[in-house]
Amino acid sequence: MSATSSPKRLTPPRIRAMKGGTPIVCLTAYTTPMARLLDEHCDLLLVGDSLGMVLYGMESTVAVTLDMMIAHGKAVMRGVARSCVVVDMPFGSYQESKELAYRNAVRILQETGCDAVKLEGGEEMAETIAFLTARGIPVLGHIGLMPQQVHTAGGYRSVGHSDEEVTKIRRDADAVGNSGAFAVVIEGTVETLAREVTMAIPVPTIGIGASVACDGQILVSDDMLGLFNDFTPRFVKRYDELGKKVATSAEAYAGDVRSRVFPADEHTFKRRS
């Protein structure tokens, strides 16, 4: 049975039903091998537009295209048997109108076989979310720090510090939580506010730099695994330092090649008699 037809796959309604229960485990995935490694342990895998920075070396997610998201969505779907798979809608693919959002969301679902799409935005996107969900497209919302708005926000910074920000996030959470989204990501938001919002809305919240009280948590897998040795966001807990291990292995390999230790006899082919 194929991964896409497996009855064990978690669906958006099942994720929504986890509100207030066992925390929802989420990580990002961009490739088939990583999806296979994470699938058994996660409830939700997000093909995030963070791939622009993680895989392509971009300075932000703004330059990520719909074709890029679809290509990586296909790759992740080849590696899952259990997790609910959500694909980010990239910048410019949904903000113009709800009709454009619908066309692009349909393309993502049809071409990747994923379970849902994710889009950023609060009150201003609630009508679009309702439009999509009414037409059979499950949506994961995203409020708080919104990376696609990095230019207007003046950079990556936590939110919910001023009374104005608190009011906005409360309104955004209420709008998205009641728009038909099956869950809402809360990113980079003051802990007490993320906790309050989680208690206030009817759908699960998935925190990243938010609160342990959220109904689930998500991290960028490459951050969590320590594949980078540079800046680590405050909200990331590193569970390994794979970047250092990769560098050490590459150094050992380079030494073996230069000293002609590799390939050894057992790594080469002999002529058959």
C-alpha positions in Angstrom: 0.0 0.0 0.0 1.4 3.4 -0.9 2.2 6.1 1.7 -0.5 8.3 0.4 -3.3 5.7 0.8 -2.2 4.3 4.2 -5.1 4.3 6.7 -2.6 5.0 9.5 -1.8 8.5 8.1 -2.8 11.3 10.5 -5.3 13.7 8.9 -6.0 17.4 9.7 -9.3 16.4 11.5 -7.3 14.1 13.7 -4.7 16.8 14.4 -7.5 19.2 15.3 -9.0 16.5 17.7 -5.7 16.5 19.7 -6.6 19.9 21.2 -5.9 19.8 24.9 -4.5 16.2 24.7 -1.1 14.7 24.2 1.1 17.4 22.7 1.4 17.4 18.9 4.9 16.6 17.7 5.9 18.5 14.6 9.2 19.0 12.7 10.1 20.3 9.3 11.2 18.1 6.4 12.3 19.0 2.9 13.6 15.7 1.5 12.6 12.0 1.2 15.4 10.6 3.4 14.7 13.1 6.2 11.0 12.4 6.0 11.6 8.7 6.4 13.7 9.3 9.5 11.3 11.6 11.2 7.9 10.1 10.1 7.7 7.5 12.9 8.3 10.0 15.6 6.1 12.9 14.4 2.4 13.7 14.1 2.9 16.5 11.6 5.7 17.2 9.1 5.9 20.7 7.7 7.5 21.3 4.3 8.3 24.8 5.4 9.4 27.7 3.2 12.3 27.8 5.7 13.9 25.5 3.1 14.9 28.7 1.2 17.3 29.6 4.1 18.1 26.0 5.2 18.8 24.4 1.8 19.3 27.3 -0.6 21.2 29.8 1.5 18.7 32.6 1.1 18.6 35.4 3.6 14.8 35.1 4.1 11.9 33.0 2.9 10.6 35.8 0.6 12.3 34.5 -2.6 10.9 30.9 -2.3 8.7 29.9 -5.2 5.6 27.8 -5.5 7.5 25.4 -7.8 10.2 24.9 -5.1 7.5 24.1 -2.5 5.8 21.6 -4.7 9.1 19.9 -5.6 10.0 19.4 -2.0 6.4 18.5 -1.1 6.6 15.6 -3.5 9.9 14.5 -2.1 8.6 14.5 1.5 5.4 12.6 0.5 7.6 9.8 -0.8 9.0 9.3 2.6 5.9 9.3 4.9 3.6 6.6 6.1 2.2 8.1 9.3 2.6 11.9 9.6 0.2 14.5 8.4 2.1 16.5 5.8 1.5 20.3 5.4 3.2 22.4 2.7 3.8 26.1 3.2 2.3 28.5 0.7 5.2 30.8 -0.3 5.2 34.6 -0.3 3.0 36.0 -3.0 1.1 32.8 -3.7 -2.0 33.7 -1.6 -2.0 37.3 -0.4 -3.4 38.9 -3.6 -6.9 37.3 -3.4 -8.7 34.3 -2.0 -9.2 33.1 -5.5 -5.5 33.1 -6.2 -4.9 31.4 -2.9 -7.4 28.7 -3.9 -5.8 28.1 -7.3 -2.4 27.8 -5.8 -3.5 25.6 -2.9 -5.3 23.3 -5.3 -2.1 23.0 -7.3 -0.1 22.1 -4.2 -2.5 19.5 -3.0 -2.9 17.9 -6.5 0.8 17.9 -7.4 2.2 16.8 -4.0 -0.6 14.6 -2.5 -0.1 16.4 0.8 -2.7 16.8 3.5 -3.0 20.6 4.0 -1.4 23.9 3.3 -0.1 26.5 5.7 -0.3 30.3 5.2 0.7 33.2 7.4 -1.5 36.0 8.6 -4.1 36.9 11.1 -7.3 38.9 10.7 -6.4 39.9 7.2 -6.2 36.2 6.1 -9.2 34.9 8.0 -11.6 35.3 5.0 -9.1 33.5 2.7 -8.8 30.6 5.2 -12.6 30.4 5.4 -12.8 30.4 1.6 -10.2 27.6 1.2 -11.6 25.4 4.0 -15.2 25.7 2.7 -13.9 24.4 -0.6 -12.2 21.3 0.8 -8.6 22.6 1.4 -7.4 22.1 5.0 -5.4 25.0 6.3 -2.8 25.4 9.1 -2.7 29.0 10.2 0.3 31.0 11.4 0.4 34.1 13.6 2.8 36.0 15.8 6.2 36.4 14.2 5.6 35.9 10.5 8.9 35.3 8.5 7.3 36.3 5.2 6.7 39.8 6.6 10.3 40.2 7.7 10.8 43.3 5.6 7.8 45.2 7.1 8.5 43.9 10.6 12.0 45.2 10.5 13.7 41.9 11.0 13.2 38.7 13.1 12.1 39.6 16.6 9.8 38.3 19.2 6.3 39.9 19.5 3.7 40.5 22.1 5.8 43.0 24.2 3.6 46.1 23.7 -0.1 46.6 24.4 -0.6 47.1 20.7 1.1 43.8 19.8 -0.8 41.9 22.5 -4.1 43.2 21.2 -3.2 42.4 17.6 -2.2 38.8 18.4 -5.3 38.2 20.4 -7.4 39.4 17.5 -5.4 37.4 15.0 -5.7 34.2 17.1 -9.4 34.6 17.4 -9.9 35.3 13.7 -7.8 32.4 12.5 -8.9 30.0 15.2 -12.5 30.5 14.2 -12.0 30.7 10.4 -11.9 27.0 9.7 -8.1 26.4 10.2 -7.5 23.0 11.8 -4.6 24.4 13.9 -2.5 27.5 14.3 1.2 28.0 14.6 2.2 30.6 17.1 5.8 31.8 16.5 8.1 34.1 18.4 5.4 35.2 20.9 5.7 36.2 24.6 5.1 33.1 26.7 2.2 34.4 28.7 0.4 35.6 25.6 0.9 32.3 23.8 -0.5 30.5 26.8 -3.5 32.7 27.0 -4.2 32.3 23.3 -4.0 28.6 23.5 -6.6 28.6 26.2 -8.9 30.9 24.3 -9.2 29.4 20.8 -11.0 26.2 19.8 -8.2 24.6 17.7 -4.7 23.4 18.6 -1.8 25.8 18.8 1.6 24.7 17.7 4.3 26.7 19.3 7.8 27.7 18.1 9.3 30.2 20.4 6.0 30.4 22.3 4.9 28.4 25.3 5.1 24.9 26.7 1.3 25.3 27.2 0.7 25.2 23.4 -1.0 22.1 22.1 2.1 21.1 20.2 5.6 22.2 19.3 7.5 22.6 16.0 11.2 23.2 15.2 13.2 23.4 12.1 14.8 19.9 12.0 18.2 21.2 10.9 18.3 23.6 13.9 17.2 20.8 16.3 19.9 18.5 14.9 22.7 21.0 15.0 23.5 20.8 11.3 24.6 24.4 11.4 27.3 25.7 13.6 26.5 29.4 13.5 23.6 31.3 15.1 21.1 29.3 17.1 17.7 31.0 17.9 16.8 31.3 21.6 13.8 29.0 21.2 15.8 26.1 19.7 17.0 23.2 21.8 19.8 21.3 20.1 19.4 17.6 20.5 22.7 16.8 18.6 25.6 18.5 16.9 25.5 16.7 13.5 27.2 19.6 11.7 30.4 19.0 13.7 30.1 15.3 13.1 29.8 15.9 9.3 32.8 18.2 9.3 34.8 15.6 11.3 33.9 12.8 8.9 34.7 14.9 5.9 38.1 15.7 7.4 38.8 12.0 7.9 37.7 11.2 4.4 39.9 13.9 2.9 42.9 12.6 4.8 42.3 9.0 3.6 41.9 10.2 0.0 45.1 12.3 0.1 47.1 9.5 1.7 45.7 6.9 -0.7 44.2 4.9 2.2 40.8 5.0 0.5 39.7 3.2 -1.5 41.2 0.1 0.1 41.1 -3.3 -1.6 37.7 -4.2 -0.1 36.2 -1.1 -1.8 37.3 -2.0 -5.3 36.0 -4.5 -7.9 38.0 -7.5 -9.2 37.7 -9.0 -12.7 35.5 -12.1 -12.7 37.3 -15.2 -13.7 
